[in-house]
Amino acid sequence: MAIRTILEFPDPRLRTIAKPVEKVDSEIQNLVEDMLDTMYEANGIGLAATQIDVHLRVVVMDLSEDRNEPRVFINPEYTVLCDEGNIYQEGCLSVPGFYEEVERPLRIRLNALDKDGTPFEEEAEGILAICFQHECDHLNGKLFVDHISQLKRDRIRKKLEKQHRLNSRS
């Protein structure tokens, strides 16, 4: 399919709240294929449609070692199952080169539609729970840097803005 451009922080389009997918059709399935191709090309483990400037509630992931177990979540939602938190070093394709510790709920129940539009539900913990929450944040106009201190967020913003200026000159 096609490799799409990934928006980078602080691009204001990353703050757009995604709309629900009304119908899983060939257009959505093509979007999913593009998202998977884009995620694999960028060496990521998850990608939300918002990150490629498509403001629909679609997420793709592949948490497998061999990068051969793609997962699709259309209209994803989750419920927190425990108050216990888990701190994990998060990074993001939209915040390249930066990693920060973020605390998120340890266990969740997720539900979504699969690539064919069939609803499913499962309990998740560990990296799946973290990644799912991270990608759902994107669909709600949030980034992992919103979970860290203002000082760290501003430092990251300034470094990326400088990088963007230098790249636009070359």
BELDA-V891923 format. One record per run of one state. SS is the DSSP state (H for helix, E for strand, C for the rest). FROM is the first residue (numbers start at 1). LEN is the number of residues. If there is no record, write none. Layout:
BEGIN
SS,FROM,LEN ; SS,FROM,LEN
END
This chain:
BEGIN
C,1,11 ; H,12,4 ; C,16,3 ; E,19,1 ; C,20,6 ; H,26,16 ; C,42,4 ; E,46,3 ; H,49,4 ; C,53,3 ; E,56,1 ; C,57,1 ; E,58,4 ; C,62,9 ; E,71,10 ; C,81,4 ; E,85,8 ; C,93,2 ; E,95,11 ; C,106,1 ; E,107,7 ; C,114,5 ; E,119,7 ; H,126,14 ; C,140,4 ; H,144,4 ; C,148,2 ; H,150,20 ; C,170,1
END
